[in-house]
Structure formats: C-alpha cells, structure tokens
Amino acid sequence: MQQSAEKPVLLVALGGNALIQKGQVGTMEEQFENLKRPMAQIARLSQDYRIILTHGNAPQVGNLLLQQECCDAVPHLPLEILVAQTQGQMGYMLESTLDTALMESGLKAAPGLVSLISYVVVDENDPAFRNPSKPIGPSFSSRKASNLPYPTQKTAKGYRRVVASPKPLTIVEKREIRKLIDMDFLVICCGGGGIPVVREGRRFCGVDAVIDKDLASAKLAEEVGVDIFVMATDVEGAALNYGANHQEYLRTMTVAQAQQYLEAEHFPPGSMGPKVEAAMGFAQHTGNRAVITSLHAIKEAVAGGAGTEIISSPAFSTPVPP
C-alpha cells in the first residue's frame, strides 16, 4: 500500500441505483444488500487511493416527498431540508456498509470514514429558476395537480412536481474535504448533488431546487484536485444509439467527440447527458481521466479496463496508474 501523501485522489460518484435497483421496492434490506458489491470494490481501492464518495438520492428524496403528501399532521419540510435528511440517511448506510467491507478485507491501515453534510452554491439568476423542469416526488392526477401550490409537469408516470436544476458554482466545504483526504480520511459528501444555496450578503440561504449529482461531483473534483473521476451507474458506459439494435458502447472519446455526440442527441438530458457533460468539464479543466462505468466494474474502470473514458484530447491522455 502506498503512503497516504503519495496516493492519487479518486472520486467515485454512485448513482441512485447503488441502493435501489429497477424493480425493487426499496426496503432497507434491499438497499444494504445492493451496497455490498460496490463498497467491497471501494474498500480494495482504498489501499492505493485517497477516496471521495458522492451519491445520488432521487428515490430516497422522492420517498420523503411522498410521505409528506400522505400526512398533514406535521408541517411539511422544504426541499433543501429533505436533501439534508437524505445526506445523513445515505451517509450512514454507505459508511456502515463500507466499514464492514474494510474489516472483511483485512486491511491493517484502513482509512477513517467521514460523512459530511454539503452545501453547493448556485446562482439565483440561473435560467433554470425561470423554467423549472426537473420532475421530483410522487405523481398526481390532472385534477389533483391543478390544485397544488407548486408547478407540475405531465410525465409518463402522471403529473409530477417540477423544480429548478441550476448549475453548481462551488462546493462550500471544499477546503475541509481537501484537508480530510490529505489526512487519509475517506469522505462521503455532496449527497444528492448537495444542498442548493445562494449567497445573501455573508450568509447562505437554501433554495427550492435540486442539483445534478454528477455535475456537482465534477465541480468538487476540479476544486479539490482529483486525479481520477468515476461515475458509476446501471449501464456499462456511454453508448451511441442506446436501446437500438445497432447500439454501440464507447471505450474512449475526446471532449470534442463527446460534444458532437451530445449535439446529435445520443446522450439524453435526463440520463446519460449530465454524466457526459460532467466528464467533459472535468477532463477539459484538469486534463485528468473521467470514466463512466457500471456499479459492478468500478475497480476495473479505475484500472483502465472498463467503462467509457473521456479525455481532453489524445495528446493529454493520462496513463493509467500501475
């Protein structure tokens, strides 16, 4: 195992399906079971990397919103509070499952674990606030939706609440996160894309919005100096013509190629699009590796043997660490 100061920094962004997979109800037993395989990979990677874990929260925050809709006995909570709740809930689940994996791996010098409530600054003038488009929470009939105190949009599941999804500007706790990883702590942070806040003078104020988890993770990766940025999801990588008979998974693409594929609508905005955008931004700003891969191939993707890797240009391709 390398000395802490010599270890490269790895950020792994886990998709929401890391805890709740398609077709599952989402019981606690299912979620803890689903975490075992990715956390076993993270435990092994911690021998050679300083690690930051981020995660999605769409199913979990959706469940909290559904619970609120079913109960008027207590005051309803604003969205930023629900995001904070999921950060604590999922931080506990990730940390406890990872702690077990570290003990089972038999490491003599396992890293300490820290779950950090994280704020992400957004611009109150971001165009997203003028056009809320991110569906969240339960679905409603058209009659019920017409009487709700917030905007809704018709989706395949029915009418759903929509909120703004502004671009992340900076991670408030970036200095603390950098200090913790330099001390060889494994940090769990930016859950659900972080708690969205805007500046009001010297204060931060929460806003009713959600931030894309992958874009927030890419911003954090840039700000703390990450060497490898991995986004783990439920498919093996980015594909051209996804879902068609001539679907083609990509092993490598430059930022310029990725931009062309985005413009050709190969990567939908509600699924693979934000991941590709996040990878492009990170690769372009740092020159380092960004990889999109499946939850079951995180360790292999870090080693260069799985997933779709996005590089700034062929000349800046970063060698895979031994």
C-alpha atoms as one frame of an Amber mdcrd trajectory, in Angstrom:
protein
   0.000   0.000   0.000   1.272   3.474  -0.870   1.885   6.120   1.783  -1.089
   8.474   2.157   0.663  11.553   0.742   1.651   9.600  -2.392  -1.767   8.163
  -3.148  -3.680   9.683  -6.069  -7.145  11.027  -5.301 -10.144   9.115  -6.663
 -13.718  10.428  -6.674 -16.485   7.871  -7.221 -19.999   9.205  -7.853 -22.573
   6.499  -7.155 -25.886   6.551  -8.999 -29.161   6.247  -7.118 -29.398   2.622
  -8.260 -26.477   1.837  -5.969 -29.116   1.477  -3.258 -32.406   0.863  -5.081
 -32.340  -1.108  -8.329 -35.002  -1.370 -11.008 -37.965  -3.471  -9.944 -37.215
  -3.201  -6.224 -39.463  -1.692  -3.570 -36.520  -0.095  -1.785 -36.650  -1.750
   1.616 -33.725  -1.170   3.956 -32.714  -4.815   3.490 -32.587  -4.372  -0.291
 -30.604  -1.139  -0.073 -27.977  -2.527   2.305 -27.644  -5.674   0.178 -27.199
  -3.606  -3.004 -24.363  -1.645  -1.408 -22.221  -4.669  -0.591 -20.638  -5.149
  -4.021 -19.690  -1.528  -4.789 -18.463  -0.974  -1.215 -16.265  -4.091  -1.432
 -14.611  -2.533  -4.514 -14.162   0.814  -2.747 -12.563  -0.958   0.222  -9.980
  -2.605  -2.050  -9.299   0.643  -3.905  -8.639   2.458  -0.612  -5.304   0.644
  -0.381  -3.956   2.670  -3.300  -6.171   5.771  -3.485  -7.468   8.548  -1.296
 -11.187   8.365  -1.951 -14.151  10.726  -2.067 -17.634   9.199  -2.434 -20.627
  11.150  -3.701 -24.080   9.731  -4.354 -27.498  10.355  -5.853 -30.701  10.482
  -3.818 -33.609  10.552  -6.285 -35.501   7.506  -4.923 -34.879   8.477  -1.308
 -35.914  12.134  -1.551 -38.886  11.036  -3.655 -39.995   8.748  -0.824 -39.736
  11.609   1.668 -41.852  13.817  -0.572 -44.433  11.035  -0.887 -44.552  10.680
   2.901 -45.185  14.418   3.188 -48.053  14.236   0.687 -49.660  11.467   2.743
 -49.540  13.297   6.080 -50.723  16.736   7.176 -50.330  16.100  10.902 -46.881
  17.750  10.933 -45.541  20.724   8.952 -44.148  19.944   5.505 -40.410  20.483
   5.088 -38.736  22.446   2.277 -36.764  20.554  -0.337 -33.316  21.592   0.911
 -34.123  20.062   4.327 -35.191  16.811   2.672 -31.907  16.732   0.723 -30.038
  17.222   4.011 -32.013  14.348   5.531 -31.037  12.026   2.688 -27.377  13.043
   3.066 -27.475  11.871   6.676 -29.508   8.748   5.933 -27.421   7.596   2.987
 -24.150   8.671   4.554 -24.913   6.318   7.430 -25.778   3.465   5.055 -22.686
   3.941   2.902 -20.400   4.368   5.889 -21.668   1.338   7.794 -21.556  -0.935
   4.722 -18.090   0.311   3.796 -16.852  -0.137   7.364 -17.924  -3.795   7.197
 -16.207  -4.218   3.814 -12.983  -2.696   5.173 -12.995  -5.054   8.157 -13.653
  -8.060   5.920 -10.813  -7.035   3.598  -8.343  -7.393   6.467  -6.555  -4.095
   5.818  -4.107  -3.231   8.585  -4.402   0.516   7.956  -7.953   1.146   6.794
  -8.895   4.805   6.274 -11.149   6.651   8.684 -14.651   7.388   7.380 -16.410
  10.760   7.444 -19.890  11.656   6.154 -20.177  15.386   5.533 -23.317  17.484
   5.096 -22.504  19.530   1.982 -23.754  22.829   0.546 -23.400  23.739  -3.118
 -23.630  27.372  -4.236 -25.841  28.171  -7.218 -26.640  31.440  -8.979 -30.053
  32.845  -8.033 -30.221  34.258 -11.579 -29.570  30.873 -13.209 -32.032  30.478
 -16.134 -33.176  27.176 -14.598 -35.137  29.102 -11.955 -37.260  30.696 -14.667
 -38.084  27.310 -16.198 -38.360  24.556 -13.552 -38.100  21.256 -15.406 -36.747
  18.582 -13.035 -39.540  16.153 -12.018 -39.390  15.021  -8.381 -41.577  13.183
  -5.933 -44.900  11.356  -6.439 -47.249  11.547  -9.413 -50.726  13.086  -9.352
 -53.884  13.125 -11.423 -54.503  16.215 -13.531 -57.257  17.333 -11.124 -55.009
  16.996  -8.068 -52.109  18.688  -9.848 -54.234  21.716 -10.717 -54.751  22.432
  -7.004 -51.152  22.014  -5.857 -49.198  25.068  -4.622 -46.201  24.353  -6.891
 -45.660  23.848 -10.650 -46.209  20.398 -12.144 -45.469  18.772 -15.485 -47.036
  15.827 -17.254 -44.708  12.811 -17.354 -45.045   9.139 -18.264 -45.976   8.479
 -14.617 -48.567  11.257 -14.409 -48.296  14.875 -13.291 -45.264  15.500 -11.094
 -43.813  18.466  -9.274 -41.007  20.202 -11.156 -38.207  22.255  -9.639 -35.207
  24.147 -10.974 -31.913  22.330 -11.551 -29.281  25.109 -11.610 -25.598  24.606
 -12.397 -23.269  24.183  -9.402 -20.823  27.080  -8.926 -18.711  25.887  -5.989
 -18.751  23.403  -3.116 -18.815  25.308   0.179 -16.874  22.637   2.134 -14.158
  22.070  -0.493 -11.303  23.136   1.833 -12.483  20.843   4.622 -12.846  17.942
   2.174  -9.330  18.505   0.849  -7.897  18.542   4.380  -9.726  15.352   5.281
  -8.483  13.410   2.243  -4.948  14.686   2.870  -5.296  13.123   6.334  -6.324
   9.839   4.608  -9.986  10.023   5.585 -12.437   8.557   3.107 -15.042  11.309
   2.687 -18.717  10.803   1.793 -20.179  14.121   0.648 -22.308  16.074  -1.855
 -25.168  13.607  -1.490 -27.985  14.240  -3.941 -25.915  16.921  -5.644 -25.548
  18.851  -2.380 -27.903  21.238  -0.576 -28.506  24.109  -3.043 -27.817  27.526
  -1.540 -27.461  31.109  -2.768 -25.411  33.882  -1.210 -27.226  36.699   0.567
 -24.520  39.027   1.791 -22.308  36.913   4.034 -24.998  34.271   4.508 -26.050
  31.179   2.591 -29.778  30.570   2.104 -31.310  27.309   0.908 -33.410  27.333
  -2.271 -36.100  25.051  -3.677 -34.037  23.251  -6.301 -32.044  20.115  -6.990
 -28.509  19.975  -8.373 -27.400  17.231 -10.709 -25.209  14.882  -8.700 -22.691
  14.278 -11.489 -22.224  17.971 -12.282 -21.728  18.733  -8.569 -19.254  15.843
  -8.300 -17.283  17.142 -11.295 -17.126  20.607  -9.732 -15.871  19.132  -6.457
 -13.329  17.000  -8.348 -11.940  20.131 -10.020 -11.835  22.132  -6.790 -10.041
  19.564  -4.606  -7.623  18.228  -7.231  -8.971  14.765  -8.057  -6.798  12.551
 -10.262  -9.493  10.119 -11.461 -13.223  10.835 -11.615 -15.535   7.811 -11.922
 -19.318   7.891 -12.342 -20.898   4.505 -11.556 -24.362   3.788 -12.925 -26.581
   0.924 -14.125 -25.055   0.566 -17.613 -21.528  -0.293 -18.681 -20.784   3.119
 -20.194 -21.930   5.722 -22.704 -23.414   4.320 -25.898 -24.316   5.565 -29.339
 -27.882   4.716 -30.407 -28.686   3.453 -26.901 -31.529   0.931 -26.873 -31.458
   0.359 -30.641 -30.326  -2.803 -32.417 -27.149  -1.021 -33.533 -26.293   0.267
 -30.049 -22.539   0.763 -29.594 -20.779   1.274 -26.274 -17.777   3.596 -26.447
 -14.480   2.840 -24.707 -12.862   6.248 -25.236 -13.879   9.634 -26.596 -12.340
  13.079 -26.566 -14.176  16.127 -25.266 -14.684  17.276 -28.873 -16.184  13.927
 -29.875 -18.424  13.904 -26.804 -19.719  17.352 -27.727 -20.565  16.154 -31.230
 -22.435  13.137 -29.857 -24.336  15.353 -27.409 -25.412  17.663 -30.228 -26.531
  14.593 -32.207 -28.727  13.651 -29.193 -27.018  10.331 -28.470 -26.950  11.133
 -24.731 -30.416  12.091 -23.380 -30.582  15.042 -20.959 -32.408  13.022 -18.287
 -29.930  10.140 -18.104 -26.519   9.909 -19.788 -26.335  13.566 -20.863 -25.354
  15.069 -17.476 -22.753  12.342 -16.935 -21.095  13.083 -20.269 -21.235  16.833
 -19.577 -19.671  16.293 -16.146 -16.913  14.128 -17.615 -16.236  16.669 -20.367
 -15.949  19.551 -17.915 -13.609  17.670 -15.602 -11.357  16.386 -18.410 -11.199
  19.800 -20.062 -10.354  21.695 -16.864  -7.864  19.201 -15.411  -6.527  17.026
 -18.231  -7.226  14.025 -15.974  -9.270  10.863 -16.537 -13.062  10.787 -16.286
 -14.825   7.425 -16.627 -18.463   6.350 -16.837 -18.948   2.721 -15.854 -21.265
   0.222 -14.173 -21.542  -0.244 -10.416 -20.087  -3.731 -10.782 -16.952  -2.583
 -12.649 -15.687   0.364 -10.576 -12.343  -1.224  -9.715 -11.848  -2.439 -13.294
 -12.704   1.022 -14.676 -10.147   2.698 -12.405  -7.552   0.280 -13.776  -8.499
   1.231 -17.341 -10.296  -1.980 -18.288 -13.971  -0.988 -18.308 -16.352   1.864
 -18.950 -16.211   4.888 -21.240 -13.243   7.182 -20.688 -13.448  10.858 -21.662
 -10.147  12.670 -22.242  -9.418  16.306 -23.043  -7.609  15.324 -26.251  -5.459
  12.383 -27.439  -2.309  14.354 -26.571  -3.441  14.735 -22.947  -4.483  11.168
 -22.276  -3.347  10.323 -18.746  -1.525   6.973 -18.248  -3.349   4.525 -16.004
  -1.533   4.246 -12.618   0.155   0.868 -12.027
